[in-house]
Amino acid sequence: MSFLAPAAAVLALTLPAIVALYFLKIRRPTRIVPALHLWPNQIRDRQANVPWQRLRPSWLLFLQLLAAAVLVAAAVQPALPAGAALARHSIVLIDSSASMQATDVVPSRLDVAKRQANALIDQLGPTDRMTVIAVGPMARIVASVTGDRDTLHRAVNGVTASNGAADLSAALAMAAGLVRAGDDARAYLFTDGIVQPLRASFAAGLPFPVEYHRVGTSGENVALTSLTVRTSAQSRAAYLHVQNFGQQPRSVSVEWRADSHLLDVRPLTLPAGQAQDLIFPVPGDATSVTAHIAASDIFALDDTATAVARTPRAFRVLLVTPGNVFLEQALRLRTDLQIDVIAPAAYRASAAYALTVFDQFSPGVLPDGPFVMVAPPAGSALAGGQPVGIGRVRAVDAGDPLLANVDLQDVHVARSQDLRNSAFGRPLISSLQTPLVLVRDEPFRQVLVGFDLHESDLPLRIAFPILVQNLSEWLLPPSVPSHSFHPDEPITIVPESGATSVSVVRPDGSRRPLAAGSIATFGDTDPTGLYTVEQTIAGKLQRSWFSVNLFSEPISQLKPPDRLTLPPTRTTITQATHHGQLEIWPWIALAALAVVTAEWLAFHRGL
């Protein structure tokens, strides 16, 4: 047995104090009575001629001493050795991502996860500590290494669900940073298992084991997973993708609105696990269009989708080429580019174009602005050394934003100019022999490609249009991208020339000001819906829009996996022996209450 508060033993001084009170002579007021033989007990008290009297047996004295002794025993908080229920340092990971809003369990998956975490807090021993981490699009510590149960309960109860995906990798890395070598630690993950894929940063394992506590049961959900507006020469139309992720057929109604005005309601029956595409007309003056599933659902976040209907401001682009269908078609995939194609002999420098693309041609004077140079002819200013055989290509930095979603695994180049001595810029795509694609920011954003696209299978891969899209958006970033973004995804906003103020109005009506003089990154995009960017230019207010939608099939599926692949525990970690303690002082305090009650009854019965 051990004592958690041994200093409280000083309270035992109350025991002799109680006994001393019974030795004191009782002082009573003087009263005149007709006969003393009626008051024998009072006569004996008055016969004492000294301040102290003889101690007589008394039930009250016994009960008072017993109550004081039991209270002192409770105050020192005795504890018995027992097996530890938790590790010395428990790390609670609570999934607060979008899918935890599902209501297949009552009242929601997040509330069930918080209830389980609170039950774990109640098992903390007197020397145990706990850290609570909310696992959302950005992992955050809500309570750090504390044993205060009230603080931990408040932290857990304060966790709210976001609309983005769960970044479990960041949460585990954060938790690993809180554990010192040799610590007795264990992590408890409360989640539905719908998380972003783990990054390959845990090859060495974690310094603690992780317990997966699954939350949620059902995957019965109907979702809107895509909404795009396409404009042709004849009309504008919206294409909506509706999918039933459940195991039962569902009948729903889809409401169609333009600028909040109801235009159409379509009944729809979806077999289990099937999807259907719907086409809706878009009014010519509409700013935005919205689709909504009008049916009860366990997950409301993917029941509404919004798209911008306004055509974005167009950029004029000049393509100078002897004939390159691949490059022309890839550029035309971006709807806000107006492409003019000319032969090299017809090229004349012009300030009317925001971007110029040179294919197998280089002018005598390069434009002062963004351009792309593909396979410059020998002897020109940007030409490289003699061509060399290449073969497979590779990304210089796979995490470069310019290579987002660009898969170069099966891309080959027959030959390319030797760009090893080029001072053009930094390499983006390379090979064992030479860099292949160079980019630079100064004096303008520009791109140099060292090989002829016809001598590569890159144009035949899906990576090519994605690469052209990424490079064109980097070279000519739209002031406000009009396509849909995911919740909590950062958005680059380029203020228009001459803008004196820039602000973003979120779907809930709140306003966020941005700096007007430089490119800004706006990351406060957790709410789904339509965002309005307001810019003041020459005293006039100019508006543009972008939308945020869930559009995530892995999240909308909702079915929690039975098992979750988690990083292993380091084999070199030896967990410290943790001896738990069973606190028995609450029971002793309860016994003290019973003794005090008995003393009160004895006093009132005159014992």
C-alpha positions as CSV (number, residue, x, y, z in Angstrom):
1,M,0.0,0.0,0.0
2,S,1.2,3.5,-0.8
3,F,-0.1,7.0,0.2
4,L,-0.7,9.6,-2.4
5,A,-0.9,12.5,0.1
6,P,1.2,11.5,3.2
7,A,1.4,15.1,4.4
8,A,-2.3,14.9,5.2
9,A,-1.4,12.7,8.2
10,V,-0.8,15.8,10.2
11,L,-4.6,15.9,10.6
12,A,-4.3,13.0,13.1
13,L,-3.6,15.7,15.7
14,T,-7.4,16.1,15.8
15,L,-7.7,12.8,17.7
16,P,-6.0,13.9,21.0
17,A,-7.7,17.2,20.7
18,I,-11.1,15.5,20.8
19,V,-10.1,13.4,23.8
20,A,-8.8,16.6,25.6
21,L,-12.2,18.2,25.2
22,Y,-13.8,15.3,27.2
23,F,-11.3,15.9,30.1
24,L,-12.2,19.5,30.5
25,K,-14.6,20.5,33.3
26,I,-18.0,21.3,32.1
27,R,-19.0,24.8,33.0
28,R,-22.7,25.1,33.6
29,P,-24.8,28.2,34.5
30,T,-26.1,28.5,38.1
31,R,-29.7,27.5,38.6
32,I,-31.8,27.4,41.9
33,V,-33.9,24.3,42.2
34,P,-36.3,23.1,45.0
35,A,-34.6,19.7,45.5
36,L,-31.1,18.4,44.7
37,H,-32.1,14.7,44.7
38,L,-33.9,15.4,41.3
39,W,-30.6,16.4,39.7
40,P,-28.0,13.6,40.5
41,N,-25.9,13.9,37.3
42,Q,-25.6,17.6,37.6
43,I,-24.5,17.3,41.2
44,R,-21.6,15.0,40.2
45,D,-20.5,17.5,37.6
46,R,-20.4,20.4,40.1
47,Q,-18.5,18.3,42.6
48,A,-15.4,18.6,40.4
49,N,-13.2,21.3,41.9
50,V,-10.4,21.2,39.3
51,P,-10.5,22.2,35.6
52,W,-10.1,18.5,34.6
53,Q,-12.5,15.7,35.2
54,R,-12.3,11.9,35.1
55,L,-12.8,10.5,31.6
56,R,-16.0,8.4,31.5
57,P,-17.0,5.9,28.8
58,S,-19.1,7.5,26.1
59,W,-20.5,6.3,22.8
60,L,-20.2,9.9,21.4
61,L,-16.5,9.9,22.2
62,F,-15.9,6.6,20.5
63,L,-17.9,7.6,17.4
64,Q,-16.2,11.0,17.1
65,L,-12.7,9.4,17.4
66,L,-13.6,6.8,14.8
67,A,-15.0,9.4,12.4
68,A,-11.8,11.5,12.8
69,A,-9.6,8.5,12.3
70,V,-11.4,7.4,9.1
71,L,-11.3,11.0,7.7
72,V,-7.6,11.2,8.3
73,A,-7.2,7.8,6.6
74,A,-9.1,9.1,3.6
75,A,-7.1,12.4,3.5
76,V,-3.7,10.6,3.1
77,Q,-5.3,8.8,0.0
78,P,-4.1,5.2,0.4
79,A,-3.7,3.2,-2.8
80,L,-3.2,-0.5,-3.4
81,P,-0.8,-1.8,-6.2
82,A,-2.7,-2.9,-9.3
83,G,-2.2,-3.5,-13.0
84,A,-2.1,-0.3,-15.0
85,A,-5.2,0.3,-17.1
86,L,-3.4,2.9,-19.3
87,A,0.1,3.7,-20.3
88,R,2.0,6.3,-18.3
89,H,1.4,8.7,-21.3
90,S,-1.8,8.2,-23.2
91,I,-2.2,9.9,-26.6
92,V,-5.9,10.2,-27.7
93,L,-6.4,10.9,-31.4
94,I,-9.9,12.0,-32.2
95,D,-10.9,12.1,-35.9
96,S,-12.6,15.4,-36.5
97,S,-12.8,15.1,-40.3
98,A,-15.9,15.5,-42.6
99,S,-17.1,11.8,-42.4
100,M,-17.3,12.0,-38.6
101,Q,-20.5,14.2,-39.1
102,A,-22.3,11.0,-40.3
103,T,-25.4,10.1,-38.1
104,D,-25.5,6.4,-38.6
105,V,-24.7,6.3,-34.8
106,V,-26.5,8.6,-32.4
107,P,-26.1,11.5,-32.3
108,S,-23.1,11.4,-34.6
109,R,-19.8,9.6,-35.1
110,L,-17.8,12.4,-33.6
111,D,-20.0,12.5,-30.5
112,V,-19.6,8.7,-30.0
113,A,-15.8,9.2,-30.4
114,K,-15.8,11.9,-27.8
115,R,-17.8,9.8,-25.4
116,Q,-15.3,6.9,-25.8
117,A,-12.4,9.3,-25.2
118,N,-14.1,10.7,-22.1
119,A,-14.5,7.2,-20.8
120,L,-10.7,6.7,-21.3
121,I,-10.0,9.9,-19.4
122,D,-11.9,8.5,-16.4
123,Q,-9.4,5.6,-16.2
124,L,-6.4,7.8,-15.7
125,G,-4.4,7.0,-12.6
126,P,-3.0,9.7,-10.3
127,T,0.4,9.7,-12.0
128,D,-0.8,9.2,-15.6
129,R,-0.8,11.9,-18.2
130,M,-2.7,12.3,-21.4
131,T,-2.5,14.3,-24.6
132,V,-5.5,14.9,-26.9
133,I,-5.0,15.6,-30.6
134,A,-7.8,16.5,-33.0
135,V,-7.2,14.8,-36.4
136,G,-8.6,17.0,-39.1
137,P,-7.3,18.6,-42.3
138,M,-4.7,20.1,-39.9
139,A,-3.8,18.2,-36.8
140,R,-3.9,20.2,-33.6
141,I,-3.2,19.6,-30.0
142,V,-6.2,20.4,-27.8
143,A,-4.7,19.2,-24.5
144,S,-1.0,18.6,-23.9
145,V,0.5,16.1,-21.4
146,T,-1.7,16.7,-18.4
147,G,-3.4,14.6,-15.8
148,D,-6.2,17.0,-15.0
149,R,-9.3,15.2,-15.9
150,D,-11.5,18.3,-16.0
151,T,-9.1,19.9,-18.4
152,L,-9.1,16.8,-20.6
153,H,-12.8,16.5,-20.6
154,R,-13.2,20.1,-21.6
155,A,-10.7,19.7,-24.4
156,V,-12.4,16.6,-25.8
157,N,-15.9,18.1,-25.6
158,G,-14.6,21.2,-27.4
159,V,-13.6,19.2,-30.5
160,T,-15.7,20.1,-33.5
161,A,-16.0,18.4,-37.0
162,S,-14.4,20.1,-40.0
163,N,-15.5,19.6,-43.7
164,G,-12.1,18.4,-44.8
165,A,-10.3,15.0,-44.8
166,A,-8.3,13.7,-41.9
167,D,-4.5,14.0,-42.1
168,L,-3.6,11.1,-39.9
169,S,0.1,11.3,-41.0
170,A,0.5,14.8,-39.5
171,A,-1.3,13.8,-36.3
172,L,0.9,10.7,-35.8
173,A,4.1,12.7,-36.5
174,M,2.9,15.3,-34.0
175,A,2.2,12.7,-31.4
176,A,5.6,11.0,-32.0
177,G,7.3,14.4,-31.3
178,L,5.7,14.5,-27.9
179,V,7.1,11.1,-26.8
180,R,10.6,10.9,-25.4
181,A,12.9,7.9,-25.8
182,G,12.0,5.2,-23.3
183,D,8.6,6.7,-22.3
184,D,5.7,4.3,-21.6
185,A,3.3,5.6,-24.2
186,R,0.3,4.3,-26.1
187,A,-2.0,6.0,-28.7
188,Y,-5.7,5.5,-28.9
189,L,-7.2,6.4,-32.3
190,F,-11.0,7.0,-32.4
191,T,-12.0,7.2,-36.0
192,D,-14.2,5.8,-38.7
193,G,-11.0,4.9,-40.6
194,I,-11.7,7.3,-43.5
195,V,-8.4,9.1,-43.5
196,Q,-5.9,10.3,-46.1
197,P,-3.4,7.7,-47.2
198,L,-0.4,7.6,-44.9
199,R,2.7,9.1,-46.2
200,A,5.9,7.1,-46.3
201,S,7.5,9.0,-43.4
202,F,7.1,6.2,-40.8
203,A,9.5,3.7,-42.2
204,A,11.3,3.6,-38.9
205,G,8.0,3.1,-37.0
206,L,6.4,5.0,-34.2
207,P,7.7,5.2,-30.6
208,F,4.3,3.8,-29.3
209,P,1.7,1.3,-30.4
210,V,-1.6,2.6,-31.8
211,E,-5.0,1.1,-30.9
212,Y,-7.7,1.6,-33.6
213,H,-11.2,2.2,-32.1
214,R,-13.6,2.0,-35.0
215,V,-16.6,4.4,-34.9
216,G,-19.6,4.1,-37.2
217,T,-21.4,1.2,-38.9
218,S,-23.2,2.2,-42.1
219,G,-22.2,3.2,-45.7
220,E,-25.8,3.9,-46.9
221,N,-25.3,7.2,-48.5
222,V,-26.3,9.1,-51.7
223,A,-23.9,11.8,-52.7
224,L,-23.3,14.5,-55.3
225,T,-19.7,13.8,-56.4
226,S,-19.3,16.2,-59.3
227,L,-20.8,19.4,-60.8
228,T,-19.4,21.2,-63.8
229,V,-20.6,24.0,-66.1
230,R,-19.7,23.7,-69.7
231,T,-20.2,26.4,-72.3
232,S,-20.5,25.8,-76.0
233,A,-21.3,28.0,-79.0
234,Q,-25.0,27.2,-78.6
235,S,-25.7,26.9,-74.9
236,R,-24.5,26.4,-71.4
237,A,-25.2,23.3,-69.4
238,A,-24.3,21.8,-66.1
239,Y,-23.3,18.1,-65.6
240,L,-24.1,16.6,-62.3
241,H,-22.9,13.2,-61.1
242,V,-25.1,11.5,-58.5
243,Q,-23.9,8.2,-56.8
244,N,-25.5,5.7,-54.5
245,F,-22.8,4.2,-52.2
246,G,-25.2,2.0,-50.3
247,Q,-26.2,-1.6,-50.6
248,Q,-29.9,-0.7,-51.1
249,P,-31.7,1.1,-54.0
250,R,-32.6,4.7,-53.2
251,S,-35.2,7.1,-54.6
252,V,-34.4,10.7,-54.2
253,S,-35.3,14.1,-55.7
254,V,-32.7,16.5,-57.0
255,E,-33.5,20.2,-56.8
256,W,-31.9,22.5,-59.3
257,R,-31.3,26.2,-58.6
258,A,-29.7,29.2,-60.3
259,D,-28.7,32.0,-57.9
260,S,-31.0,30.4,-55.2
261,H,-34.1,30.4,-57.6
262,L,-35.6,26.9,-57.9
263,L,-35.7,25.9,-61.6
264,D,-36.4,22.2,-61.6
265,V,-37.0,19.1,-59.4
266,R,-36.2,15.7,-60.8
267,P,-37.0,12.4,-59.2
268,L,-34.3,9.8,-59.4
269,T,-34.0,6.1,-58.6
270,L,-30.5,4.7,-58.1
271,P,-29.8,1.0,-57.8
272,A,-27.4,-0.1,-55.1
273,G,-23.8,1.0,-55.8
274,Q,-24.8,2.7,-59.1
275,A,-24.4,6.3,-60.3
276,Q,-26.2,8.5,-62.9
277,D,-25.3,11.7,-64.7
278,L,-27.9,14.5,-65.1
279,I,-27.7,17.5,-67.4
280,F,-29.4,20.8,-66.4
281,P,-29.7,24.0,-68.4
282,V,-27.9,27.0,-67.1
283,P,-29.5,30.5,-67.5
284,G,-27.3,32.9,-69.4
285,D,-27.3,35.5,-66.6
286,A,-26.7,33.0,-63.8
287,T,-23.8,33.6,-61.4
288,S,-23.9,30.2,-59.7
289,V,-25.9,27.0,-59.9
290,T,-26.7,24.6,-57.0
291,A,-27.9,21.0,-56.9
292,H,-29.4,19.6,-53.7
293,I,-30.7,16.1,-52.8
294,A,-34.0,16.5,-51.1
295,A,-34.1,13.4,-49.0
296,S,-33.2,12.3,-45.5
297,D,-29.6,11.1,-45.3
298,I,-27.0,10.1,-42.7
299,F,-24.5,12.5,-44.2
300,A,-25.7,16.0,-45.3
301,L,-22.3,17.4,-46.4
302,D,-22.4,15.8,-49.8
303,D,-26.1,16.4,-50.5
304,T,-25.4,19.9,-51.9
305,A,-23.1,21.0,-54.7
306,T,-22.4,24.5,-56.1
307,A,-20.6,25.6,-59.3
308,V,-19.7,29.0,-60.7
309,A,-21.7,29.7,-63.9
310,R,-19.9,32.9,-64.9
311,T,-17.3,32.6,-67.6
312,P,-13.9,33.6,-66.1
313,R,-11.8,36.4,-67.7
314,A,-10.0,35.1,-70.7
315,F,-6.2,35.4,-71.4
316,R,-5.0,35.7,-75.0
317,V,-2.3,33.1,-75.8
318,L,-0.2,32.9,-79.0
319,L,1.1,29.5,-80.1
320,V,3.9,29.7,-82.7
321,T,4.4,26.3,-84.2
322,P,5.0,24.5,-87.5
323,G,2.2,22.2,-86.4
324,N,1.7,20.6,-83.0
325,V,-1.8,19.3,-82.4
326,F,-0.8,17.8,-79.0
327,L,0.3,21.1,-77.6
328,E,-2.6,23.1,-79.1
329,Q,-5.3,20.7,-77.8
330,A,-3.7,20.7,-74.3
331,L,-3.8,24.5,-74.2
332,R,-7.4,24.6,-75.3
333,L,-8.5,22.4,-72.3
334,R,-8.2,25.5,-70.2
335,T,-11.5,27.4,-70.9
336,D,-10.2,30.9,-70.0
337,L,-7.5,30.8,-72.7
338,Q,-8.1,32.2,-76.1
339,I,-5.6,30.5,-78.4
340,D,-4.2,32.0,-81.6
341,V,-2.1,29.6,-83.7
342,I,0.4,30.9,-86.3
343,A,3.4,29.6,-88.3
344,P,6.9,30.7,-87.3
345,A,7.2,32.8,-90.5
346,A,4.1,34.9,-89.5
347,Y,5.4,35.7,-86.0
348,R,5.5,39.4,-85.0
349,A,6.1,40.6,-81.5
350,S,2.8,41.8,-79.9
351,A,1.9,43.1,-76.5
352,A,-1.7,41.8,-77.0
353,Y,-0.8,38.3,-75.7
354,A,-0.4,37.4,-72.1
355,L,1.5,34.3,-72.9
356,T,3.5,33.1,-76.0
357,V,4.4,29.5,-76.7
358,F,7.2,28.9,-79.1
359,D,7.4,25.4,-80.6
360,Q,10.7,24.6,-82.5
361,F,11.1,28.3,-83.1
362,S,12.9,31.1,-81.3
363,P,12.5,34.8,-82.3
364,G,15.5,37.1,-82.5
365,V,14.2,39.0,-79.5
366,L,12.5,37.1,-76.7
367,P,9.3,38.7,-75.3
368,D,9.3,40.6,-72.0
369,G,6.7,38.4,-70.4
370,P,5.7,34.8,-69.7
371,F,6.6,32.4,-72.5
372,V,7.2,28.7,-73.1
373,M,10.0,27.6,-75.3
374,V,9.8,24.0,-76.7
375,A,12.9,22.5,-78.5
376,P,14.6,25.8,-79.5
377,P,16.5,25.5,-82.7
378,A,20.3,25.1,-82.6
379,G,22.1,28.4,-82.4
380,S,19.3,30.3,-80.8
381,A,19.7,32.1,-77.4
382,L,18.2,29.3,-75.3
383,A,19.4,26.3,-77.3
384,G,21.3,23.6,-75.4
385,G,24.2,21.4,-76.3
386,Q,24.2,18.6,-78.9
387,P,21.2,16.2,-78.5
388,V,21.7,13.1,-76.4
389,G,19.7,9.9,-76.1
390,I,17.5,9.9,-73.0
391,G,15.0,7.0,-72.3
392,R,13.0,7.2,-69.0
393,V,12.4,10.5,-67.3
394,R,11.9,11.5,-63.7
395,A,10.7,14.3,-61.5
396,V,13.4,16.4,-59.8
397,D,11.0,16.9,-56.9
398,A,7.9,14.8,-56.7
399,G,6.4,17.2,-54.3
400,D,6.7,20.2,-56.6
401,P,3.2,21.8,-57.0
402,L,3.9,22.1,-60.8
403,L,4.0,18.3,-60.9
404,A,0.8,17.8,-58.9
405,N,-1.0,14.7,-60.3
406,V,1.6,14.3,-63.1
407,D,2.6,10.7,-63.3
408,L,5.9,10.3,-65.2
409,Q,6.4,6.6,-64.5
410,D,5.8,5.4,-68.1
411,V,7.1,8.5,-69.9
412,H,10.1,8.2,-72.3
413,V,12.0,10.7,-74.4
414,A,14.0,9.6,-77.4
415,R,16.5,12.4,-77.4
416,S,16.9,16.0,-76.0
417,Q,19.2,18.9,-76.1
418,D,21.9,18.8,-73.4
419,L,20.7,21.4,-70.8
420,R,23.3,20.6,-68.2
421,N,25.1,23.9,-68.8
422,S,22.0,26.0,-69.2
423,A,21.6,28.9,-66.8
424,F,17.9,29.3,-67.7
425,G,16.4,28.2,-64.3
426,R,15.8,25.3,-62.0
427,P,15.2,21.8,-63.4
428,L,11.6,20.5,-63.1
429,I,11.8,17.2,-65.1
430,S,15.1,15.5,-65.6
431,S,16.8,12.2,-66.7
432,L,20.0,10.4,-66.0
433,Q,21.7,12.3,-68.9
434,T,20.4,15.9,-68.7
435,P,17.6,18.1,-67.3
436,L,14.7,18.1,-69.7
437,V,12.4,20.9,-68.5
438,L,13.6,24.1,-66.8
439,V,11.5,26.8,-65.1
440,R,12.3,30.3,-63.8
441,D,10.5,33.1,-61.9
442,E,12.7,36.0,-63.0
443,P,12.5,38.2,-64.8
444,F,9.1,36.6,-65.6
445,R,7.7,33.1,-65.2
446,Q,9.0,31.2,-68.1
447,V,9.5,27.5,-69.2
448,L,12.2,25.8,-71.3
449,V,11.6,22.3,-72.8
450,G,14.7,20.7,-74.3
451,F,13.1,18.1,-76.5
452,D,10.6,17.9,-79.4
453,L,7.3,16.6,-78.1
454,H,7.1,14.4,-81.2
455,E,10.2,12.5,-80.1
456,S,8.5,11.5,-76.8
457,D,5.5,9.5,-75.7
458,L,4.6,12.2,-73.2
459,P,1.8,13.7,-75.4
460,L,0.2,10.2,-75.3
461,R,0.0,10.1,-71.5
462,I,-2.6,11.6,-69.3
463,A,0.3,13.4,-67.6
464,F,0.7,15.7,-70.6
465,P,-2.5,17.8,-70.4
466,I,-2.2,17.9,-66.6
467,L,1.4,19.2,-66.9
468,V,0.3,21.8,-69.4
469,Q,-2.6,22.9,-67.1
470,N,-0.3,23.2,-64.1
471,L,2.3,25.2,-66.1
472,S,-0.2,27.5,-67.7
473,E,-1.9,28.2,-64.3
474,W,1.6,29.0,-62.9
475,L,2.5,31.2,-65.9
476,L,-1.0,32.9,-66.0
477,P,-2.7,32.5,-62.7
478,P,-6.3,33.6,-62.9
479,S,-7.2,36.4,-60.6
480,V,-9.7,34.1,-59.0
481,P,-9.9,30.4,-60.0
482,S,-13.5,29.7,-60.8
483,H,-13.4,25.9,-60.5
484,S,-14.4,24.0,-57.4
485,F,-12.0,23.4,-54.5
486,H,-12.1,20.9,-51.6
487,P,-12.8,22.1,-48.0
488,D,-9.7,23.5,-46.3
489,E,-7.8,23.6,-49.6
490,P,-5.7,26.8,-50.0
491,I,-6.6,29.1,-52.9
492,T,-4.2,31.5,-54.7
493,I,-5.8,34.9,-55.5
494,V,-4.0,37.3,-57.7
495,P,-5.4,40.9,-57.3
496,E,-6.2,42.7,-60.4
497,S,-3.9,45.5,-61.5
498,G,-4.9,48.7,-59.6
499,A,-7.0,47.0,-57.0
500,T,-7.0,49.0,-53.8
501,S,-8.9,46.5,-51.6
502,V,-9.5,42.8,-51.8
503,S,-11.7,40.7,-49.6
504,V,-13.4,37.3,-49.6
505,V,-17.0,36.8,-48.5
506,R,-17.6,33.2,-47.3
507,P,-20.8,31.3,-47.7
508,D,-21.8,32.2,-44.1
509,G,-21.6,35.9,-44.9
510,S,-18.3,36.5,-43.0
511,R,-15.7,38.7,-44.7
512,R,-12.0,38.1,-44.8
513,P,-9.8,41.0,-46.0
514,L,-6.7,40.2,-48.1
515,A,-3.6,42.3,-49.1
516,A,-4.3,44.1,-52.3
517,G,-0.7,44.6,-53.5
518,S,0.5,41.0,-53.8
519,I,-0.5,37.5,-54.5
520,A,-2.4,36.1,-51.5
521,T,-3.2,32.5,-50.4
522,F,-6.6,32.1,-48.8
523,G,-7.0,29.0,-46.7
524,D,-10.2,29.7,-44.7
525,T,-12.2,27.5,-46.9
526,D,-13.8,24.9,-44.5
527,P,-17.5,25.8,-45.2
528,T,-18.8,24.5,-48.5
529,G,-20.7,26.7,-50.9
530,L,-20.1,29.8,-53.0
531,Y,-17.3,32.3,-52.1
532,T,-17.3,35.9,-53.5
533,V,-14.1,37.8,-54.1
534,E,-14.6,41.6,-54.0
535,Q,-12.0,43.9,-55.5
536,T,-12.2,47.7,-55.6
537,I,-10.6,49.0,-58.8
538,A,-10.8,52.7,-59.7
539,G,-13.5,53.2,-57.2
540,K,-15.7,50.4,-58.6
541,L,-16.5,47.1,-57.0
542,Q,-15.7,44.0,-59.1
543,R,-16.9,40.6,-58.0
544,S,-15.7,37.1,-59.0
545,W,-16.5,33.7,-57.5
546,F,-15.2,30.3,-56.6
547,S,-16.9,27.3,-55.0
548,V,-16.0,24.7,-52.3
549,N,-17.5,21.3,-52.4
550,L,-16.8,17.9,-50.8
551,F,-16.5,15.9,-54.0
552,S,-14.7,13.0,-52.4
553,E,-15.8,9.5,-53.2
554,P,-13.6,8.0,-50.4
555,I,-15.4,10.2,-47.8
556,S,-18.9,9.8,-49.3
557,Q,-18.6,6.0,-49.2
558,L,-18.7,6.3,-45.3
559,K,-18.2,2.6,-44.7
560,P,-15.7,2.2,-41.8
561,P,-13.0,-0.4,-42.5
562,D,-12.7,-3.3,-40.0
563,R,-9.0,-2.9,-39.9
564,L,-6.8,0.2,-40.5
565,T,-3.2,0.0,-41.8
566,L,-1.1,1.8,-39.2
567,P,2.6,2.4,-38.9
568,P,4.4,-0.3,-36.9
569,T,6.0,0.3,-33.5
570,R,9.7,0.5,-33.4
571,T,11.2,-2.8,-32.4
572,T,13.9,-1.0,-30.4
573,I,11.4,0.6,-28.1
574,T,11.2,-1.0,-24.7
575,Q,8.2,0.0,-22.8
576,A,8.9,1.0,-19.2
577,T,7.2,-1.1,-16.5
578,H,4.2,0.8,-15.3
579,H,2.7,-0.3,-12.0
580,G,-0.8,1.0,-11.6
581,Q,-2.5,2.0,-8.3
582,L,-6.0,1.3,-7.1
583,E,-7.2,4.3,-5.1
584,I,-9.3,3.2,-2.1
585,W,-9.6,6.5,-0.3
586,P,-13.0,7.3,-1.9
587,W,-14.4,4.2,-0.1
588,I,-12.8,5.2,3.1
589,A,-14.4,8.7,2.8
590,L,-17.7,7.0,2.3
591,A,-17.2,5.0,5.5
592,A,-16.3,8.2,7.3
593,L,-19.6,9.7,6.2
594,A,-21.4,6.7,7.6
595,V,-19.6,7.1,11.0
596,V,-20.5,10.8,11.2
597,T,-24.1,9.9,10.5
598,A,-24.1,7.4,13.3
599,E,-22.5,9.9,15.7
600,W,-25.2,12.4,14.8
601,L,-28.0,9.9,15.6
602,A,-26.2,8.9,18.8
603,F,-26.1,12.5,20.0
604,H,-29.7,13.2,19.3
605,R,-30.7,10.0,21.1
606,G,-28.7,11.1,24.2
607,L,-26.3,8.1,24.2
